[in-house]
Amino acid sequence: FPWKSISRWSRNARAPLPLVPCSMVLRESPFPNRLLRGLYSLGQHLLFPSYWATDCLLDLKETTAERRQRQCCPRCPLRALVTGPLLLLLLILSMPVALLGLLLWLPLQAARRPFAYKHNMLSRQPAGWELPGTGQAFSFVSANVCLLPNGLAKNSNLGQIKQRVARIGQHLTQGEASASFAGPRSHQFDGEGGAGPGEISAPFPPDVDFMCLQEVFDQRAGARLCQLLSPFYEHIVYDVGAYGLQGCCTLKVLNSGLFLASRYPVLAAQYRCYPNGIREDALSAKGLLSVQVQLGSAQGQRIVGYLNCTHLHAPIRCDQLTMGLSWVQLFQDTHAQHGDVVAFDVFCGDFNFDNCSSGDELEQTHDIFRQYQDPCRVGPRQDQPWAIGTCLAGPATLEQEEGRRTYLAGPILRDGRPDPSAAGSPWEGRRIDYILYREHPAPISLTTEVEKFSFITQLAGCLDHLAVGLRLLLNPAPQ
């Protein structure tokens, strides 16, 4: 491994930190050379006309908002009658070109690393953490941003991906741009008798260190998000997933939807695809993204953190979670160095099960809750009084229970029907988005405190999920 100074992280002029061993710097392109990258780009361009025509045909399906607009404008149905046949003709004519593109695109997947990486040189960088010394806080956000191609997004009653990407990017970075001027507007609450670290926050918190997103399936949306976040995050891992033929006969045409932005250097990254995708998930490469980041130095050794991000599929989420846990351990065993001080180990994402539905009983007792701590959870079928659901049924006003009953999806049975046993209980809603953490033994012992857990409503108008945020405070334990 090369040796590398981490003094460049410091915000102000201070003595350089000690040299510490770092893993190889990640290559930005997912291909080892320009020739393969060029051929891959050519294949994508040949496939694009057919992809675009198919997406536009699916996009003719109306969302609720478009249906209301049609009632006000009688000429709207003409759009489908005129453009539908034209798009179908374009799709047919583009098929031979798409076939050539597919023959070029498919073999190149064997040479493609299953993620792209962007390194931005920023003037504002986090200060390197030195131990022994003072404590340090780290903040995390996880959000399902529902950025599918327009045609597929219509199945979730969402559309207008360009406008939503711009709005999502603006909200994700709004807290960063205004961090030096004001704190976030939030509502700290006791939750119907117990105080805790929970809050319902309108905007995203300022100075988020790690941004973990799910459902960034559309490549153009992912590239745009990467561009919007680049002024604030030095390290971005995007377009995560393995395309093409996986196994004997499974064709993956969508990536995993995972996207990670980090203020701190990414030392190592690994993606693994779940081999048991079924139904609507069979064509997507959903899996687990694991990264190791460097946070500072401790007496000549590295201070590192681990982040693991995933999006589980509801019918097979238990098996996928079990696989994910084993992959996390394998990744950490592979990339750990003797003497590492592990500051945090976070497991987050859209798990597609909750802690209130009787139909999710198997997952509620999964081994992950013995290995990792869920700040919002007391035990199976019991959350903290301040925790609320993250699965939305409409635009949200969530501080009071009446708003939660209106806008938060309720508990369900195993077959997806509403759970009648939850009718008389306090309404928290289905909390399916998680940020879990665990501590590691280290040469320098650290204590971990949950300083804040946020339910972020700012994107509720353009998504069907609430984003969640976690702020951990780490202090050296008394000797």
Disulfide bonds with the S-S distance in Angstrom:
none
